[in-house]
Amino acid sequence: MDATSFPHVIPPEMPQYGQANHIFQLMQSMLEQLLIHQPQDPIPFMIQHLHLDSDDVPKIVILGPPASGKTTIAMWLCKHLNCNLLNTENLMGRELSLLAAEARKYYRRFRGWVLDGLPESREQVLMMQTLGLAPRHVIVLNAPDMVLIERNLGKRIDPQTGEIYHTTFDWPPEPETQNRLVIPEGISELETARKLLEYHRNVIRILPSYPGILKAISADQPCVDIFYQALTYVQTHHRSNAPFTPRVLLCGPLGSGKSLQAALLAQKYGLVNVCCGQLLKEAVADKSKHGEVIRPFFEKHMAVPDSIIMKILTQRLDRQDSVQRGWVLHGFPRDLDQAQMLDSLGYSPNRVFFLNVPLDSVMERLTLRRTDPVTGERYHLMHKPPPTLEIQERLLQNPRDSEERVKLKMDLFYRNAAELEQFYGQAVTVNGDQDPYTVFEYIESGIINPLPKKVP
């Protein structure tokens, strides 16, 4: 872009396309590979890199002291993620150069890898970094030394399958397997203590090399619990450095708190608060061309046609502040047809939240609302009662808050909610029946963090 032509008017399609297709991450990955390998001809190299399509394969390091269970967790992760298990036993020798060369060969494959207990020293970390072997997730297992020594004494290995068992915690039920188990070498109390001392000396120089991608898990708990914590972690994306413009959609029944959450998001992150109903009211109040079309529908208490709503809505979403700062939309879409229409015009949200609130809570929130006709002050008979009996006697209920109207709108929303959730496959469901600021924390976390992977 020409730096003299500020301010730049960026078409909304550009950031949407970049975010949807992960252009920033793609360019970052290719630049990293170019700097690591420094090919003579960069263009064929980048084409080959794109054909490999290996940017999202697992690249995991499992670290931990002896008897922490890292080999078992690594094996289970490999089976679940269908990737390669790499350790000092199945690589070619213990020489660092051979280890790095073999790991590099696995690195280029489609399936990815899990490094079990590697790197073992700061020197190996530096060699891996030099060769461009960068893990995406690093897990370190921790447990008290006395627990590890006791656990190590009961370790047994199946020489046929390589599976690890324990005389107390994980004894195989088959007599045939029990009979062929052998005691591994180097598991005596003295030998284990020596290995633990060596591990502690090395690990404090290894961990600082992996800031931002390191997760510590307590190994002093059932193995299945450790595995699921590790699996959850390696299936999450790290926060990207890519520019991100939030386009947030809040869905939920009447009284679920969408307006409050939208206001909190707009206040904290500078998003444009787009309430569909409010836009229609403003158009009527401004006596605009579209407002004159909408007015008869308001007067007759009829639903405004989707085509008119979309004209008002797209005008607001096309403004430069919405394109640059992002927006939070609520009150639309209400059904699958409206969602498809919004998507077809290029206004697809990149974060969708469904606020789930049971009928009883919605009834309590809405049917107990009252308004003072003298002062205009709003009250709630349970959470914000009027201060005096005189005020209480003159309070009025909005006809929209009647029990019949609320039940009708709730039924209408949940009739369409299933189709909307299916249409927005990456939508996040939030329990809206709790403190508003707790709900906001959940929504905020879903915006600033990458979306979790959908596990088939």
N, C-alpha and C positions, 0 to 999 in steps of 0.2 A: 504494500500500500504506500501511497505517496504521503510522506510525513507532513507535507505542507497543506494537506486537505482536511485537517481536523475540523470538527469531530467526524470520525468515521461512522458511516451508517452501515451497520452489519446486517445483512439479510437474516431473518430468523432461521432460515433453512441451514445456514452454515454451521452454527454451533450444534444444532440438533443432529445434523448428519455426522459431525465429528464425534459427538458423544455416543451416538447409537452404534457407530462402527469402530469406536476405540482408536481413532486416528492418532491421537497423541501418544498412547501407549505403543502403537505400532511403529511410529517414527522413533520413539525412544529406544525400543528394542533393536531396531535396525542400526541405529547410531551406535549403540553399545557393542553390537557384534562387529561393526566396521572397526571400531577403535581397538577391540580385542584382537582380531585376526589380521587387520591391516592387509587386505587382499590387494594384489596388483591391479585387478580389474573389479572395481566395486559393484558395477551393475549386475553382472552374472552372479556374483556372490549374494547380493540382496535378493535376486530372483530365486536362487536356490534356498535361501533362508525362508522366504515366504512359502515355498513349496513344502518345506519341512513341517511348517505349522506346529512348531514345538514350543511356542511361548507359554502356553498354558498347561503343559504337562507337569506332573509333580516333580519338585526338586526339594527334597526334604533331608534334613540332617537330624539324627537322633543321638543325643549325647547323654551320658549318665555314668555314674560310678559302677564298679562291678556289682552284680546281683540286683541292679535297679530294675531289671526287666526290659531294658532297651531293645535287646534282640527280639524278644517276643512281640513287643509293640511294633518294631520295624517289619517283622514278618507279617503280622496281621494287616498293617497298612498296605503292604505290597499286594497282598491277596485282595484287599478291598478296592484298591485303586488300580490294580492290574499294571504295576510298574516293577522295575528291576531292584532287587536287593543287592547292595554293594557293601562288603566289609573286607577286612584284611584277609579272611580265609578264601573268599571266592575271587579275589583279584590276584594278579600275577605277582606274587612275592610281596615282601615288605618294603622294597626300595621305593622311595618317594617318587622318583621319576616314572617307574613302571606303574605305580598306583595312579598317578595323575593321568598318564596316557590312557590307561584302561578306563578310568572314570570319564575321561573326555570322550571316548568312543561311545560309552553308554549315553552320555549327555546329548549326543546328536540324534539319538533315537526318538521315536515318537512317544514311547511309553513313559519316559521319565525315570527317576531313580529315588531310592531312599538310602542314604549313607548311614550304616549302623556303626556308631562309635567313632566315626571319622568326621573331622580331623582330630588327631590325638595330641597335637602340639601347635604352638604358634607358627612354627616353621611350615607345617603342612597347610595351615590356613593361608599363609602368604603365597605358597606355591599354587594352591587352588585359585586364589584371586588372580595371580599372574596369568593363569591359563583360562580365565573367564568362567570358572566353575562356581557360579553364584547360586547358593540355595535360595529358595523363595520362603521357606519356613524352617526354623530351627527350634527344636524341642529339647529341653534339658530336664532330665528326671532327677529329683532330689529326695534323699531319705537319710535319717541318722545313721552314722557308721555302725553302731551296735546292731541295728535292724538289718543292715546289709550283710554284716558278718554272719549273723544267725541264719539269714536266708540263704547265703551262699553255701553253707555247710550241708544243706539239704538238697542241693541242685543235682539233677540227674539228666542225662542226655540219651536220646534214642539214636544209635549210630546209623540206623537205616534212613530215617526221615530228617534227622537234625532237630527235631522238636525238643524243647526243654521242658522238663517236669520238675516237681518238687515233692519231697517225701511227706510234707505236711499240707501244703496249700494246693497242689495240683498233681495228684497221683492218678495215673491212667487206670481206668476200670478194667481193661483187657489184661488177663494174665500173661498172654503172649508178649504184649508190650512191656509189662513189668519185668519179665524175665530177661529181656535183652537190654535193659537200661544199664548204663555204665556211669561210673563216677568220673567227672572230668578232672583233668589235671589242674593243679594250682588253686584249689579251693579251700585249703587249710586256713585256720584262723590267722596264722602268722603271714602266710602268702597273701591272703585277702587284705590284711591291714597294710602290707607293703604296697599293694596295688592302689588301695584307697588313697594313701599318702601321695603316690605319684599322680593320681588323677587330680587331686585337689591342687597340686602345684601347677599342673598344666591348664586346668579348666579356667582359672582366673585370668589367664592370658589369652584364652580363646574367645570367651563370651563377649568382650568389648568389640570384637570384629563384626558382630551381627546386631547392631542397634536397629530397633524398629521391627525386627522379624523374629525375635526371640520370645519363647513362652516357657516358663518354668511350671512343671507339674509335679505334685507330690507323688513319689513312688510308694509311699507307705499307705496304700489303699488297694482295694481289689483291682486285679488286672483289667477287668472289663471296664471299670470306671475310668481307668487311665487311658485305655484305648479310645473310648468315646470322646474324652476331652481332647485327645490328640487328633482324632478324626475331624472333630468340629473345627479345630484350629486350622488344619491344613486345607480344609475346604472353604476357608474364608479368603477373600481378596484383601490385600493391603490397600490402605488409602493411597490413591493415585495423586501424582503431582499435576495432573491435567486440569486445566481451567474447567470449572463446573458451574453451570448456571441452573439452579434448582427450578424445576417446573413441577410443582407439588399439587396433587389432587387429594382432597379430603372427602371421603364418602362416609355416610352414616345416616341413621334415621333422624327425624326431628328430635331435638333436645339432646343429641349426643355430644354436643360441645364443639362442633366444627368451627363456628364463628370465633369462639374464644381461642382455639388452637391456631387458627389462621391469623388472628390479631397478634398472638405471641410470636409466631414465626416472622410476620412482617416487621414487628418491632425489633427483634433481635438480629435478623439477617438482612433487613432492608428489602424484603420481597414485596412485590405489589400484591395487595390484598384484593382479590377479585371475587366478589360475591355476586352471583348471577342475579338474584332477586333484587339486590341493591342497584345494580346497573340498570335494570328495567325501570325501577322507581325513579332513578336520576334522569333517565331519558324522558319519562313522562313529565317530571318537574321542569326540565329544561325546555319543554315544548318543542323538541327537535322533530325532524321529519319522521324518524322512527318512533318517537314518543307519541305522536299523534295517531300512529297506527296501533300502538299498544294500548292507548287510553280506553277504547271501547271494551277491550278484553278485561281490563281492570274493573271498569264500572259494572260489568255483568258478572264479575267473579268467575271468569272463564280462563282456561289455560292458554297462555300465549303460544302460538305455533313455533315449532322448532326452527323454522327458517328465519323467523324474525329474531329469535333469541340468538342464533348464530351470527347474524349481522351485527348485533350489539356487542356480542362477546368478542368476535374477531377484531372489531375496531379497537377494543381495549387491549387485547393481547398483542396487537401489531404495533402499539406505541413503543417508542424507543426505550422508555424506562422498563417496560415488561421484558423486552428483548435483552437488555443489558443486565438488569438486576435479577431477573427471574420473577416468577409469580407463584401464588398459592391460590388455587381455585376451589370453591365449594358452592354447593347448590346446583351444580350441573357437572356431568350428565346424571340423569336420574334413571335411565334405562339403557339397554344395549343399543338401540337405534341412535340415541343421542351420542353415546360413546363412539360408535362407528363413524358418525358424521364429524365429530370433533377430530378423530384420528385421520379421516380422509382429507381434511383441510390442513393437515400438518401441525396440529396443536396437541401432539401426544405428550402426556406428562412423563417425566422420568422417575418420579416417586409417587406411589399411590398408597394411601392408608385408609383402611376401613375401621371406623370407630364402632366397636361392638358394645352395645348397651342393651340389657334386657328390658322387656316391656315394663316391668314393675318400677324400675328406676326412672325410665322416661316419664311414666305417669306421675311419679312423685315430683319430678323436676318441673313438669309443665302444668299439670292440673291445679297445683297449689300456688301458681303465680297470680299476683294481683297488682292492680295499678290504682294509685290515688288520683281521682279525677280533678282534684283541686290543685295539687302540686306537681302532678306528673311523675312522682316518685314510684319506683317499682319495689314490690315486696314479695317475699315468699313465706307462706304461712308456717313453714317448718324451719328453714335456714335463715330467713331474714324477716321475722314477724314485725308488724307495725308497733311503734313504741307506746301508743295509747289506744284505749278502747274506742275513742271517738274516730280516730283514723281508720281503725279496723272496720267500723260499721259502714263507712262510705267507700270501701274498696270495691273495685269492679274487676270482673274476670273477662279477659278477651275471649270472644266466641271461638277463636282458633285454639284456645287451650281447653276447650271442653273435652270430656272423656271420650265422647263419640268421635269427634274430629281427630283426636290424637291417635286413637286405635285405628281409624281408617288410614291415616297417613303412614303409620307404622306397618300396617299390613301391605300397603302399596310398595313401600321401600323394600321389605324383605321378599316380596314377590319378584322383584327385579335384581336383588342383590347377588343371587347365585350366578346369573349370567354376567353381571359386571365383574365379579371376582374371577370368573373364567376368562373374560376378555382381557383383563389386566393380570396376566399370569404372574408378574413379579410383585403383586400387591402384598402389603404387610398388614396383618390384622392386629389391632391394638385393643386391649381391654379399656374401654372408655368409662367404665363404671368404677372410677377411683379418683383420687385427688387430681385436679386439672394440671397441676405442675408435674405430677408423676407421669401423666399421659404425655405432656409436652416433652419430657425427657426421653421417652420411648420414641416419639416422632422425630425429635432432634437427632437421636442416635441413628435412626434409619436414613436421615438425610446426609449427615456428614460422613457416614461409613459406607463402603461399597455394599451393594446388594449381595446377600448370600447366594451361593450356587444352589441350583435346584438339583437335588440328588434323585436320579431315576429309581 
